[in-house]
Amino acid sequence: MKYGISMFPTDYSIAPGAFARAIEERGFESLWVPEHSHFPVSEMTPGRASGGLPDMYYDVVDPFVALAMAAEATERIRLGTSICLVVQRDPIQTAKLVASLDALSGGRFDFGVGGGWNPFEIGQHGTDFATRLPLMEERIGAMKQLWTEEKAEYKGAFVQLAPSFAWPKPAQKPHPPVHVAANAPRGLGRVVRYGDGWFPMPGQDAEAAIFSQIPELHRRLEAAGRDPHSVEISAYWMPPEQALIERSRETGVDRVIFMVDPVPESEALAKLDELAAFVGRCEG
């Protein structure tokens, strides 16, 4: 079992470099950073201290900036987005960011991607909420071409990429793993078509959301001619409960990712110590 840590890094929490270094020192395998660009004022996101989302959603810094700082401060841990909102980003520039971070970190980047949930945030980026999922698939397809081909080209319903040169190429071949955030069972098709990993959240019922869905994911992968065990399963925002870790191991989850609140350094380090002790008990 792999154990990762995630945080919504902010300008008032522990710095990404210091946090990543502490994660590595305590033996965790990876750091994952989420993304939101902004929140248009709406009933869904009325603002801080107005109910609904915690402040960290409003305050989170850019994930690629945070992960670049983390990469510079570490040597071994994996560095991932949890998740990158591809539907809100230009695919050519995002491909450059991913390739640059992977190349400069020595091949340590994991590309967690998702379609997002806030139609107001997504719409401000010029994306139709109703068609965001096929758009995401095409943008990832175009990025894969930019990462792997000397002369990249892509023709889709939403994305048109004329023959183009783009460097650097990622250090990982053919490209960094693409972990697709998708609710099961409806979203498993996206994982099968273009994912190297499935990135589910347990929510209130981990059995229904993750564990009971793994056989269906494996069945679909086999039907598509893919090795079921070639797709990594990373359970994000997993509560630190031993029964859930044991069930994760039994059902074939490859990685569990714990969340740490965006707090100052002393509090963050204390939480990491607590989680490291928990992992020791689970593995002992």
N, C-alpha and C positions, 0 to 999 in steps of 0.2 A: 504494500500500500504506500502511495505517495501522499505527503501532507503538504498542502500549500496554505498561504496566508493572503488575505485580501484586505485592503483598506481604501476608503475614499480619501485620498490625500488632499489636504487643504493648506492654505497659507498659515493656519494656526496649529496644525498637528505636527507630529514628528516629521522631520524632513525625509523625503523618499530615500536618499542615500543612506542615512543613518538607520532607517527602518529596514531597508534591504540588507544592510550589513548585519544587523542584529538577527534577522531571519536566518541568514546563512550561518551565522555563528551557532545558532541553536539547532541546526540540523534539519531545518525545513527545506523542502525541495523547490519551492517556487513562490513568487510574488505575483499577485494579480491586481490590476487597477481598472476600475470602471470608468464610464464616460457619460457625461451630459454636457451639451454645449451651452444651453441656456433654457429658461422656462418662460415662454410667453404667459403673461398674467391671465389666468382663467380660473374657473371653479375647481379644476383639477389640481392646479398649482397656484394657490392664492398668495404664496409668499411665506417667509419665515414666520414661525410662531403663530401660524394661522391654521394649524391642523394639517393632517395629510402627511406629506413627506418630511422626514427629518432634515435639518439644515444642511447636512453633508451633501445631499443631492444638489442643492443650489450652489454649494461652495467648492465642489470637486475641481481640481486642476486638470489640465490636459493630460491624458494618459501617456502619450509618447514623450512628453517632457519629463514626467515623473519616472518613467521606465528608463529613459536615458540617464538620469541621475542615479537610478538604482544600478544600472549596468556598470557605470564607472566605479561604483563603490564595492562591487562584488566580483567574484571569480567563477562561481559554480551554479548558483541558483538559476532556474528558469524564470523568464520574465514574460508575463502575459497580460492581455487585455481581457477585462471581464464585465462588460464586453465592449468592443468597438462598434459604434453605430455606423456601419457602412453606408446605410441609406442616407446619412447626413453628410457624407464626405465625398469629395472628388476622388474617383478611383485611381487616377494616374498619380496624383500627389500622395494618396494613401499608400499605394504600392511603393513609392519612393521611401516613405517613412518606414514601412515595414522592412524593406530590403536594407535600408541604412542601419536601422537598429539591430537587425540580425547580423549583418556583416561586422559592425563595430563591437558587438557583444560576443563575438565568436560563436554564433549560431545558437543563441539561448532564447530566442523569442518564440512565443506561442500566440497565435492570432485567434483570440476568442471574438466571435462576431455574432450580431443579432439584429433583428429588424426593428427593435424599439417598441414602445408602448404608448408614447405621448403624441397624439396626432398634431397638436399645436407646435411642439418643438420640431417634429419632423417636417411639417408643412412649411415652416419658415425657411427651410433649406431647399424648397422647391420640389419636394417629393410628395406625391399623392399617397396618402396613408393606405388606400385600398390596393395599390399596386407595389407597395414597398418590398414585398417578399420576392417577386420575380425580378425586381430591380436589383435587390441585394445579390441574388444568384448570378445575374449577368455581371455586376461589378466585380464580384469575386472571380468569375471566369476571366474577365479582362485582366485582373491583377495577376492571375496565375500565368497568363501569357507574358506579361511584362517581366515576371520573375524568372521565367524558364526559357524564353525564346530570344535569340539574338535580334531578330526582327519580329516584334510582336504585332499581332493583328487580331481584332475581334469585331464580329458583326452580330448584333442582337437586336431585339425589338426596342430596348431601352438604351443600350450602350453601343456606340460606334467608335472603334479605335482604328485609325488608319495605320498602315505599316509604320512602326516606330522603334527607335532605339531607346533603351533605358538601362542605366547602370547607377549604382552597383547592383549586382545580383545577390540574393541572399546567400549566406554561408551554408545554410541547410539545403539539401537537395532532395526532391526537386524544389521545395520551398518550405517555409515554416509551416508547422501543422495548423490547419484551420479547424477550430473547435466551434461547432454550431450550437448556439443556444436555441432550444426549441422545446415547446411543450409537447409531451407525448399524449396520445399516439399521433395526433394530427401532424405534428411537425417532424416526425421521424424521417419522412421522405426527403427533407432537405439535408439531413445528416447523411443519408445513403447516397444522394446524388453528388454532393460536393464537400462532405466533411471528412476530416481525419480524426475528429473527435466529436463526442456529444457532451454538451455543457448544460445539464439540467439543474434546477433548484428544487430542494425537497419541499419547500412551503410548509403547510400544516400537516401534510400526509406524505412522508417520504416513500412509503410502500406503494401508494398509488401513482405518485409523480415519477418515481425512478425505478425502484427495485422490481416491481411487477412488469415494467415495460421493457426490461433488458432482453428477455427472450424474444419479444416481438421485433426489437431492433436487430437482433442477430438473425432472425428469420428473414427479414427484409434484405439484410446485407447479403446473405447467402443467395437469395433469389436474384439479386443483382450481380452475382458473380464475384462478390467481394468477401474476403476473409473477415468473419465477424470480430476476430480478435485484433484486427489491424486498426480498429476504431477505438480510441481511448475514451473512457467515460470519466468525466470530472464532475463531481457533485459539489456545486457552488453554494456558499453560505450554509454549510452544514453545521448544525448545532453540535457542540462538543459533548456528546452523549455516547457512552461506550456501547450501548445496544445498537445504535445507528452505525457505529464504526464496524461492529461485528457483522451486521446485516450487509453493509457495503462490501465487506470482504467476501462474504458468502455468495453474493449475487454477481460479483465480477466488476465492481466499481474499481477503477484504477487509481483515482486520486480523490481525496476529500479536501475541500478548501474552507478554512475557518475565517470568519470576519473579525477584524479588530476595529473598534471605533476610532475616529480621527481625533486622537487625544495627544497632549504633549508627551515628550520623550519618556519621562519617568513612568508615566502611566502605561504607555505603549509597551515599554520593556517589561514591566510587571505582568502585563497580559500575555506577552509572548512566553515568559517564564512559566506562567500558569498552563498555557496550551502545550508547551514542550513537556511539562510534567504529565499532562493528560495523555499525550502521545506515548510517552514512556510506559505508562500503565497499560495502554492498549496493546503495545508491542511486547510488553514484558511477560 
